[in-house]
Amino acid sequence: MSTTPWSGGAAYMHGRYMPLEEAAIPVTDLAYRRSDVTYDVVGVWGGAFFRLDDHLRRFRKSMTALRLDPGVSDDEIRTVATECVRRTGLREAYVAMDCLRGAVKPGMPRHPLNCQNYLLVYAMPWVWAISPEVQERGAHLIIAKTPRIPEASVDPTVKNFHWGDLTRGLMEAYDRGADTCVLLDYEGFVTEGPGFNVFSVTGGVVATPDRGALEGITRMSVIELCEGLGIKSEIRRISAMELRDADEIFLATTAGGIMPAARIDGRIMGNDRPGPISAKLRETFWAKRAQGWHATPIDYGA
Amino acid sequence: MSTTPWSGGAAYMHGRYMPLEEAAIPVTDLAYRRSDVTYDVVGVWGGAFFRLDDHLRRFRKSMTALRLDPGVSDDEIRTVATECVRRTGLREAYVAMDCLRGAVKPGMPRHPLNCQNYLLVYAMPWVWAISPEVQERGAHLIIAKTPRIPEASVDPTVKNFHWGDLTRGLMEAYDRGADTCVLLDYEGFVTEGPGFNVFSVTGGVVATPDRGALEGITRMSVIELCEGLGIKSEIRRISAMELRDADEIFLATTAGGIMPAARIDGRIMGNDRPGPISAKLRETFWAKRAQGWHATPIDYGA
């Protein structure tokens, strides 16, 4: 791939495509100034989207929940996302779609319902939430002291940028020499981490929280993989103690796939390496991806 | 004042002044994408800042709490804020100062501590959080069903854009035909509303919450005004029931001053007008402002 103005990323806003570095939002936009925005992120691997329709469905559900309407159909978003990737020429890309609240329409009272909502889509080179090197050795986790924002205040199933608690958790992880963190709810049950779902493995059974977390698309894929591999999986509450005592832990996200952990709060799990079930799921995930599982190929020649 | 490119507002970022409409932040900036940012807002009225040093002190405290460092001193921020207002020529202005997390420095691991933080300042025409007409008749409030994000997750004394709960509260207010809302904490005590502190008046005593809310500069001014007028004031917990049964309620914010309410959850307080203590405080507040109380005059000729 040659270097073009699009190599660093391509964005779309207000009916126009532009190099990612030119894509900026007004400082008075409520999407910035009130974090009044929802988004989704779909991955492109080997020149194909992964579970694009699932992401579009979740994105639409999030917009509806926040009473946001960018005035575009799912088909139009699909077309724009494809064109962004095509312009970059990237075979592996991180594709974000945001619906922003926008600014208050001229002459209207200052209220979020009086704003011109709009769509922003961009594709950029693939980003690893956790580097492949750390995934190979197994991530070092902490359970953060900062609790996750409760669902009744901000719904975590509506993907959002309310990351103050997660950022604080990342600071805690940094101070304790860990790679990343897991947050608990106010009752001490596991929720999620900064950008990923959490899974425990105990006695050969895979479990992930039933609330307080995003309903991740990769999380859904983990459940499907478990079915295919004959591994029992459960969606239910997980206490901090259960997580700390787990045989294995792994994380799941679009920007990283299935990411095994090796330590939690300083405790070494197994042989300080990704556990066998985590490693098997990760390996199967990428093998199936390479075979076109849930893939929507991109026509780069268009 | 003549119309110039600066009439709509003036902004400063990265060492450069620009018309407000040109001020935009990259879509990949963590200040937008993780709401990893703090800010403050100082008012200009009659050509002078109100309590500028108090705002600068709080802004610095907020930055420190989030481990943000824009690499500029308070004196530099004061100079930039003054220059922004001067360029607009506005005698009444809303002046925002943000410290943004920024993007990850090239070649550094993806972590908030590896970002280039920076300052954004802008001045724009004065904005009323609640219009003067509504203030005259008294605002219609509701107590929202959405609870405020708890302090342990996101500290409300560190001014932030985590407004998902407040925006939901505004939607509830809209649906119930009210002007704005007050949010409770998870134990049912009053916190704050979208951009303002809340005060109840019962039996001649003014009270405002001691936790779960921003330590507002106008709130501080209310306490000082009460002392001067011989009105007893208390900073303590206020239950939803106490607020619903109050003789009077008023709100306080930079972008509005002291703003009386007339109704709460449909109940009419007094004679459906601002109560006498609220009205007296509001009148005294603006009279003292006109006399140069806590004022830092701006030299527009510079």
Interface residues (C-beta under 8 A of the other chain):
Chain A: A11 L20 E21 A23 A24 I25 P26 V27 T28 A31 Y32 R33 R34 S35 D36 L66 R67 A96 D98 P109 R110 H111 P112 L113 L120 Y122 M124 V127 S131 T146 P147 R148 I149 P150 A152 S153 V154 N160 F161 H162 W163 G164 D165 L166 T167 L170 M171 Y174 Y186
Chain B: A11 L20 E21 A23 A24 I25 P26 V27 T28 A31 Y32 R33 R34 S35 D36 L66 R67 A96 D98 P109 R110 H111 P112 L113 L120 Y122 M124 V127 S131 T146 P147 R148 I149 P150 A152 S153 V154 N160 F161 H162 W163 G164 D165 L166 T167 L170 M171 Y174 Y186
